[in-house]
Amino acid sequence: MKADPEQTLRQMRWRDPPTAFLERVLEEALEASRQRPGVLQPSGAFREPEDTRRHRKTSTLQHPTAPARKSHVLAWLAFIPRPLRLPLAACWLLAFFFRITTPEAIPQSTLNNYAKLPPITPAQLLANLKQIEQLADELLHPRHQGPIPPL
C-alpha cells in the first residue's frame, strides 16, 4: 500500500530559507509594488500609469501643462492589484446577483401578527372562494364591459 504523499511531506523536516534570499525577495517585491500606478515613489511623487502619460489629451478649456484628471473609477482600480481585479469583480457580480434575487425577509413583527390570527377552517376557505367567484362573474359579465374598439 502506497503512503499518502501529503503525510510524507508533513513528516519531512524543512530548512529555513537563507536570510539573503528572503531579503532579495522582499526587495524585488517592494520594487515591483513601486511600479504600480498611484504608488508613492522614493522621490516623493506618485507614478502615473504609462498609458495616460503617452496619450495625454489637451483641450481648449484646459491648460496644456495642467495635470489631466483621471476618472474616479480608474483611480480606484489603480489601488487594487491587477491579479485581484477579476476575482473581485466576479465576487461583486455574484453578490449583486444574490442581492437582487433573494426575497426580503419577513419582519418578526409580521410573523408575530400572523401567529395571533385564528386558524382558517376549510369551510371559511370555501366560502371565500365562492364569494370571489361571484365577484369575478359579476365583473366579467358582458353588461359591465364597454364596447370593443375597432382594430
Protein Blocks (a to p, Z undefined) as FASTA:
>chain_A
ZZdfklmmmmpccddddfklmmmmmmmmmmmmmmpghiacfkopacddfklmmmcccdfk
bcfkbccdddfklmmmmmpcfklmmmmmmmmmmmmmmmmmpccdddfklmmmmmmpccdd
fklmmmmmmmmmmmmmmmmpmklpccdddZZ
